[in-house]
Structures are given as structure tokens and as C-alpha cells.
């Protein structure tokens, strides 16, 4: 990862810049990694709807379910597709709009001090081995650039409002592979 917070593009890493970001307050260096899941429409793992959504370019008329997200302007820093390909939307040095109303260790506005990684998936379908492998590599790259100390699921920082990455995410596997602490487990 470069000093500007972008991964180097490769055949398995692409940049798709999102406008849904801004500056971190006071140049804060992120200390928290937040794991999410997304599929658009829910349970569909083909096409580019997620990318288009994070870039504010999703054709809302292409699926009736998209009316549920019509007025949202969000993005994570990264998306890991089912096959392990990584899409980066926002440099890690900037604040992506991924967590919404959230709190970790008594501190609100987790977007200020976190990096968001979306896994293409749902709460209840197992994530792929390719996703876990790339998540481990991506976590190491992010930690080499930033002082990441903790990891949380979206469900941990926004309980009652969010449920991802859900029971399908293998926390022990991830924690063992990365050594990151999840205080919510």
C-alpha cells in the first residue's frame, strides 16, 4: 500500500473511486478495522451493482429492491468479491462513509477512526476461502500502513441497527490468521 492509501493495482486489485468520502478529523490515523457484508440485490453475487452503488451510479430502476437504498450515499474502503478480487473505492487515508451511526469503546462516529472492508455475501451464507485469504492479505497491507489495533463487525459497532458480517463469518479463523483483537467476542 502506498503512502497515499491506495493499493497498487494488479489483475486482482482494481480502483473504482467513490465520491462518498471526506477528510478524517484532525488527520487521525485509523485504529479500527470494520468488517461488513453486502450483496445487491440481497443474495445476488453477480454483476457490478455494488460498485455502481458505491459510486452513486446504480440504476435504481434495474431492480425493485433498490428503492430501499435510493437515497443512500455510502462506500467502504474495500470490497472483496466472492472470487477474492479486491475493489478499492477510497484511499485509507480518507474517511469512507461505511459505518453510519456507530460506537466503539465509548467513542462514536467510527468512520472517523476506522477502515471499512465489505465482503460480498450475506449474514448466513458461508464466505469463500478466497475471501478469507484476500482478507488476511489485505489486513496485513492495511496494518503495514496504519496503526490498526482492533477489528469489529458492523454488528458490533451498530448493534440493533446492523447484523453484518453475521453468523456466517468465521471470527476465530480471521483472528487466528491476523492476530487482531476483537473485544466483542
N, C-alpha and C positions, 0 to 999 in steps of 0.2 A: 504494500500500500504506500502510495506516495505521500509526501508531506501535505499535499492539498486534500487528502482524504478520499481520493479515488483509487480503486483497484486498477491495476494495469489490464487493459482489455486483452482477452485471449479468445480462442474459439468457444470457451465455456464461461466467459465473463463478458457481458455487454453493458454499455452505459445507455440508459434511457432517461435523460434528465427530467425531473419533475419540478413544476413551479411551486409545489406545496412544501415550502421550507422557508426558513429565515435564519437570522443570526442567533447563535447561542448567547444568553445573557452574560455580559462581562467576560466573554471569551472562555467560558467554562469548558474544561476538558471532560468528556463523558466518563462516568464510572460504572454505569449500569447497562447491561445488555438485556433487551426485552424481546422475547420470542413470541411471535404471533402465528396465526394461520389465516389463509384466505383462499377462496375459490370463487370464481364468478362465471355464471351464476353459481350458487352454492352446489358443491358436489361435482362441478364440471372442471376437468383438468386439461382442457384443450383450448387453443386459441390465445388471443392476446388481450382479453378483456381486462385482466388485472393491470397490465402495463398501460393500456389506454385509460383506465380509471385513475391510476396514479398520475397520469399526465393531463388529466382533465379533458380527455379526448374520446371518452366512451360514448358510443351511440346509444343513448338511453332507450331508444325505440327498438333496439335489437333483441331485447328480452323483457317481458313484463316485470320480472323481479327487480330490474334495475331502477324502477321507480322508488324503491326503498332507499337508494343511495344517491338519488338525483342531486341533492344539494350539498353533498359532502365534498370537501377538498382535503384529501389526505394523501400521505405517502409514507412508506418506510424508507430506510436507507437501502435495504436489500430485499430481494425476493429470491428464494431458492426453489426452482421448479422441481417437479416430480423426478425428472431425469438428472437432477443435480446441476443444471445450468444456473448460473447466478446472474441476476439483473440488478445493477446498481442504479438508483434513482437520485440519490442525494449524497454529496460527499459527507464523510463522517465528521468533518469539522463544522458542519452546519446542523441546525436543528430541523429534523424532519417532523412532520405532523402525523405521528403514528399512534401515540398513546392516549390522546384525549385527556379527559378528567381522570387523574391518576394520583397515587400517593405511594411512596416507598420510604420506610423508616422515618415516618413523620414529615417527609418533605413532599409537597405537592408539585404538580407540573413536571412529571417525569420526562417529558420531551426535552426539557432544559438540560438534563444531565445523562441522557441515555442514547443508545443506538438501537434502532428497531430492525429486526430481521423477520420477514414473513416467510413461512413455509407454505408452499402450495399444498393445501389439504383442508381437512375438516377436523373437528374435535374428536371424531370417533373412528376414522379410517386410519390405519397404520401409516406412518410416514415411511418413505423408502430408505433403503440402505444408502443410496446415492445422496439423498438429502442429509442424512446424518454425517456421512463422510465429508461433504462440502461444508456443512455447518461447523464441523470441527476445524477444518482448514481456515474457513472464514473467521471464526472466533480467534484463532491464533494470529491471523493477519491484523485483525482489529486490535487485539491486545498488544501487538508489537508497536502500534501507533498511538494507542490511548491507554490510560490507567484504569482499565476495566477491572472492577473488584467483585461484582456480583452479577447474577443472572436471575431474571424473573420471567414468568409467563405474563401475558397481558391479563390473565385471570387473577394473578396475584396482586397487581398494582391497581386494578379496577374491578375488585370483587363485586358481584351482583350486577355489574354492567357488562362485563366481558367474560367469556368462557374459554378462550383460546390460550395456548395451543390444545388444551383439553386433555382428557384421559388417554388419548392415543399417543401422546408424546412421552417418550421413554426418558424421563429425567435422570434416573440412575446411569443410563448409558451415556447421556450427554455430560453429566457432571464428572463421571469417570474419565471420559475422553479429554475433557478440557481442564479439569481441576478448578473450575469456577464454583463458587459457593452459591447455593440457592437457599437463603434463610427461611423461605416459606415452606420448605419440605421438612 
